Amino acid sequence: MPDVYSLTPRQKVAILMIALGQEAAAQILRYLNDYEIEDITQAIAELKTVTTEQEDEVLGEFEQLLVAGHYVAR
């Protein structure tokens, strides 16, 4: 698995779904179309291993995007 700085957006989404857990991921997938769901599940299947460091980095980046989006919305 590449280091966290060379992950593709597709890989980051897959890692995010894994890190969030089955219930939270299922809630998110409800809002996606069939193509998006298929692409995400394929990306998850392609991951060989996911380290705690990778999960932490992806979750941190996701949090930054959420905070930035909240700030812009204000």
MARMAR-383289 format. One record per residue: residue number from 0; residue in one letter; chain; x, y, z of N, C-alpha, C, O in turn. Coordinates in nm, 3 decimals. Example, Ala and Ser with C-alpha at 12.3 -4.5 7.8 and 13.67 -1.06 7.14 Angstrom:
BEGIN
- num, residu, chaine, n.X, n.Y, n.Z, ca.X, ca.Y, ca.Z, c.X, c.Y, c.Z, o.X, o.Y, o.Z
- 0, A, A, 1.319, -0.569, 0.780, 1.230, -0.450, 0.780, 1.320, -0.330, 0.780, 1.424, -0.332, 0.846
- 1, S, A, 1.285, -0.225, 0.708, 1.367, -0.106, 0.714, 1.290, 0.003, 0.787, 1.341, 0.114, 0.804
% end
This chain:
BEGIN
- num, residu, chaine, n.X, n.Y, n.Z, ca.X, ca.Y, ca.Z, c.X, c.Y, c.Z, o.X, o.Y, o.Z
- 0, M, A, 0.085, -0.119, 0.000, 0.000, 0.000, 0.000, 0.089, 0.123, 0.000, 0.187, 0.128, 0.074
- 1, P, A, 0.056, 0.222, -0.081, 0.136, 0.345, -0.085, 0.129, 0.420, 0.047, 0.039, 0.398, 0.128
- 2, D, A, 0.227, 0.509, 0.069, 0.219, 0.589, 0.190, 0.101, 0.686, 0.179, 0.044, 0.705, 0.071
- 3, V, A, 0.065, 0.745, 0.292, -0.057, 0.826, 0.298, -0.054, 0.947, 0.206, -0.159, 1.000, 0.169
- 4, Y, A, 0.065, 0.992, 0.169, 0.075, 1.111, 0.085, 0.059, 1.079, -0.063, 0.042, 1.170, -0.144
- 5, S, A, 0.064, 0.953, -0.099, 0.050, 0.918, -0.240, -0.079, 0.841, -0.268, -0.094, 0.781, -0.375
- 6, L, A, -0.172, 0.841, -0.173, -0.300, 0.774, -0.195, -0.383, 0.852, -0.296, -0.383, 0.976, -0.297
- 7, T, A, -0.454, 0.780, -0.380, -0.545, 0.845, -0.474, -0.673, 0.883, -0.399, -0.701, 0.827, -0.293
- 8, P, A, -0.751, 0.975, -0.453, -0.879, 1.007, -0.390, -0.968, 0.883, -0.376, -1.039, 0.868, -0.277
- 9, R, A, -0.964, 0.796, -0.473, -1.044, 0.673, -0.470, -1.001, 0.585, -0.352, -1.086, 0.529, -0.281
- 10, Q, A, -0.870, 0.572, -0.331, -0.820, 0.494, -0.218, -0.857, 0.559, -0.085, -0.889, 0.491, 0.012
- 11, K, A, -0.852, 0.692, -0.082, -0.888, 0.763, 0.041, -1.034, 0.740, 0.077, -1.067, 0.723, 0.194
- 12, V, A, -1.122, 0.741, -0.022, -1.264, 0.714, 0.004, -1.281, 0.573, 0.058, -1.357, 0.552, 0.153
- 13, A, A, -1.211, 0.477, -0.001, -1.220, 0.339, 0.046, -1.173, 0.328, 0.191, -1.237, 0.262, 0.272
- 14, I, A, -1.061, 0.391, 0.222, -1.009, 0.387, 0.359, -1.104, 0.459, 0.454, -1.124, 0.413, 0.567
- 15, L, A, -1.161, 0.570, 0.411, -1.257, 0.641, 0.495, -1.376, 0.552, 0.529, -1.418, 0.547, 0.644
- 16, M, A, -1.429, 0.483, 0.431, -1.543, 0.393, 0.455, -1.507, 0.283, 0.554, -1.587, 0.248, 0.640
- 17, I, A, -1.387, 0.229, 0.541, -1.342, 0.126, 0.634, -1.329, 0.184, 0.774, -1.373, 0.124, 0.872
- 18, A, A, -1.267, 0.302, 0.784, -1.244, 0.364, 0.914, -1.374, 0.403, 0.983, -1.384, 0.395, 1.106
- 19, L, A, -1.474, 0.444, 0.907, -1.602, 0.485, 0.966, -1.681, 0.367, 1.021, -1.763, 0.383, 1.111
- 20, G, A, -1.657, 0.250, 0.966, -1.730, 0.132, 1.012, -1.851, 0.104, 0.927, -1.896, 0.188, 0.848
- 21, Q, A, -1.904, -0.015, 0.944, -2.011, -0.064, 0.856, -2.138, 0.019, 0.865, -2.198, 0.051, 0.762
- 22, E, A, -2.181, 0.055, 0.985, -2.308, 0.129, 0.998, -2.300, 0.269, 0.938, -2.389, 0.310, 0.864
- 23, A, A, -2.194, 0.341, 0.970, -2.179, 0.477, 0.917, -2.160, 0.474, 0.766, -2.216, 0.557, 0.695
- 24, A, A, -2.082, 0.380, 0.717, -2.060, 0.368, 0.573, -2.191, 0.338, 0.502, -2.218, 0.391, 0.394
- 25, A, A, -2.273, 0.252, 0.561, -2.402, 0.218, 0.500, -2.492, 0.341, 0.491, -2.564, 0.358, 0.393
- 26, Q, A, -2.488, 0.426, 0.592, -2.567, 0.549, 0.590, -2.522, 0.641, 0.477, -2.605, 0.704, 0.412
- 27, I, A, -2.394, 0.650, 0.454, -2.340, 0.733, 0.346, -2.377, 0.676, 0.210, -2.419, 0.749, 0.121
- 28, L, A, -2.361, 0.544, 0.196, -2.387, 0.480, 0.067, -2.532, 0.496, 0.023, -2.561, 0.489, -0.096
- 29, R, A, -2.622, 0.518, 0.116, -2.764, 0.538, 0.082, -2.784, 0.658, -0.010, -2.882, 0.664, -0.084
- 30, Y, A, -2.692, 0.754, -0.006, -2.706, 0.877, -0.084, -2.632, 0.871, -0.218, -2.631, 0.970, -0.292
- 31, L, A, -2.571, 0.758, -0.249, -2.493, 0.747, -0.371, -2.567, 0.664, -0.475, -2.654, 0.584, -0.442
- 32, N, A, -2.530, 0.684, -0.601, -2.592, 0.604, -0.707, -2.519, 0.470, -0.721, -2.414, 0.449, -0.659
- 33, D, A, -2.575, 0.381, -0.801, -2.520, 0.246, -0.814, -2.376, 0.246, -0.863, -2.294, 0.168, -0.815
- 34, Y, A, -2.343, 0.334, -0.958, -2.207, 0.341, -1.010, -2.109, 0.380, -0.899, -2.002, 0.320, -0.887
- 35, E, A, -2.145, 0.480, -0.819, -2.057, 0.526, -0.711, -2.037, 0.416, -0.607, -1.926, 0.396, -0.558
- 36, I, A, -2.143, 0.347, -0.573, -2.134, 0.238, -0.475, -2.044, 0.127, -0.528, -1.959, 0.075, -0.455
- 37, E, A, -2.062, 0.091, -0.655, -1.979, -0.012, -0.715, -1.832, 0.028, -0.717, -1.745, -0.053, -0.688
- 38, D, A, -1.805, 0.154, -0.750, -1.668, 0.203, -0.755, -1.603, 0.199, -0.617, -1.487, 0.159, -0.604
- 39, I, A, -1.676, 0.240, -0.516, -1.622, 0.240, -0.380, -1.598, 0.098, -0.331, -1.493, 0.069, -0.274
- 40, T, A, -1.693, 0.009, -0.354, -1.675, -0.129, -0.308, -1.558, -0.196, -0.383, -1.486, -0.277, -0.324
- 41, Q, A, -1.540, -0.163, -0.509, -1.426, -0.216, -0.584, -1.295, -0.162, -0.526, -1.199, -0.236, -0.512
- 42, A, A, -1.292, -0.034, -0.492, -1.172, 0.026, -0.434, -1.139, -0.039, -0.299, -1.022, -0.061, -0.268
- 43, I, A, -1.241, -0.068, -0.220, -1.220, -0.136, -0.091, -1.162, -0.275, -0.115, -1.068, -0.316, -0.046
- 44, A, A, -1.217, -0.346, -0.212, -1.170, -0.481, -0.242, -1.025, -0.480, -0.291, -0.952, -0.577, -0.269
- 45, E, A, -0.983, -0.373, -0.355, -0.846, -0.365, -0.408, -0.742, -0.333, -0.301, -0.623, -0.354, -0.322
- 46, L, A, -0.787, -0.283, -0.186, -0.693, -0.253, -0.078, -0.641, -0.383, -0.019, -0.719, -0.471, 0.018
- 47, K, A, -0.512, -0.395, -0.011, -0.454, -0.516, 0.047, -0.448, -0.505, 0.199, -0.497, -0.593, 0.270
- 48, T, A, -0.390, -0.398, 0.248, -0.386, -0.372, 0.392, -0.404, -0.222, 0.413, -0.368, -0.141, 0.328
- 49, V, A, -0.460, -0.189, 0.527, -0.477, -0.049, 0.564, -0.416, -0.034, 0.703, -0.456, -0.102, 0.798
- 50, T, A, -0.321, 0.055, 0.714, -0.256, 0.076, 0.844, -0.334, 0.178, 0.926, -0.414, 0.255, 0.873
- 51, T, A, -0.309, 0.175, 1.055, -0.371, 0.274, 1.144, -0.328, 0.414, 1.104, -0.407, 0.508, 1.110
- 52, E, A, -0.202, 0.429, 1.062, -0.151, 0.559, 1.018, -0.231, 0.611, 0.899, -0.266, 0.729, 0.893
- 53, Q, A, -0.260, 0.522, 0.803, -0.337, 0.562, 0.686, -0.479, 0.603, 0.726, -0.530, 0.704, 0.678
- 54, E, A, -0.542, 0.525, 0.813, -0.677, 0.561, 0.859, -0.676, 0.696, 0.928, -0.761, 0.781, 0.902
- 55, D, A, -0.578, 0.717, 1.017, -0.570, 0.844, 1.089, -0.550, 0.962, 0.995, -0.612, 1.066, 1.012
- 56, E, A, -0.464, 0.944, 0.895, -0.437, 1.052, 0.799, -0.562, 1.086, 0.717, -0.594, 1.203, 0.698
- 57, V, A, -0.631, 0.983, 0.670, -0.751, 1.005, 0.589, -0.861, 1.068, 0.675, -0.929, 1.159, 0.629
- 58, L, A, -0.879, 1.020, 0.798, -0.979, 1.079, 0.886, -0.945, 1.225, 0.918, -1.034, 1.309, 0.926
- 59, G, A, -0.816, 1.255, 0.937, -0.774, 1.392, 0.963, -0.801, 1.484, 0.845, -0.847, 1.596, 0.862
- 60, E, A, -0.772, 1.434, 0.726, -0.799, 1.513, 0.605, -0.949, 1.537, 0.587, -0.991, 1.646, 0.550
- 61, F, A, -1.028, 1.434, 0.614, -1.174, 1.445, 0.605, -1.225, 1.549, 0.705, -1.311, 1.631, 0.672
- 62, E, A, -1.172, 1.546, 0.826, -1.213, 1.643, 0.928, -1.179, 1.786, 0.884, -1.260, 1.877, 0.902
- 63, Q, A, -1.061, 1.805, 0.826, -1.022, 1.937, 0.777, -1.118, 1.986, 0.670, -1.156, 2.104, 0.668
- 64, L, A, -1.158, 1.897, 0.580, -1.253, 1.935, 0.475, -1.389, 1.971, 0.534, -1.453, 2.066, 0.488
- 65, L, A, -1.432, 1.897, 0.635, -1.560, 1.928, 0.700, -1.556, 2.064, 0.768, -1.649, 2.143, 0.756
- 66, V, A, -1.447, 2.092, 0.840, -1.432, 2.219, 0.909, -1.427, 2.334, 0.808, -1.490, 2.438, 0.828
- 67, A, A, -1.353, 2.315, 0.700, -1.342, 2.419, 0.597, -1.478, 2.442, 0.532, -1.515, 2.557, 0.506
- 68, G, A, -1.553, 2.336, 0.506, -1.686, 2.350, 0.448, -1.781, 2.422, 0.540, -1.863, 2.502, 0.495
- 69, H, A, -1.771, 2.394, 0.669, -1.856, 2.462, 0.767, -1.822, 2.611, 0.771, -1.912, 2.695, 0.778
- 70, Y, A, -1.694, 2.644, 0.767, -1.650, 2.782, 0.769, -1.701, 2.857, 0.645, -1.750, 2.969, 0.656
- 71, V, A, -1.689, 2.795, 0.529, -1.735, 2.856, 0.404, -1.887, 2.875, 0.407, -1.937, 2.976, 0.358
- 72, A, A, -1.959, 2.780, 0.463, -2.104, 2.789, 0.469, -2.151, 2.905, 0.554, -2.258, 2.962, 0.530
- 73, R, A, -2.072, 2.942, 0.652, -2.107, 3.055, 0.739, -2.096, 3.182, 0.661, -2.121, 3.290, 0.714
% end
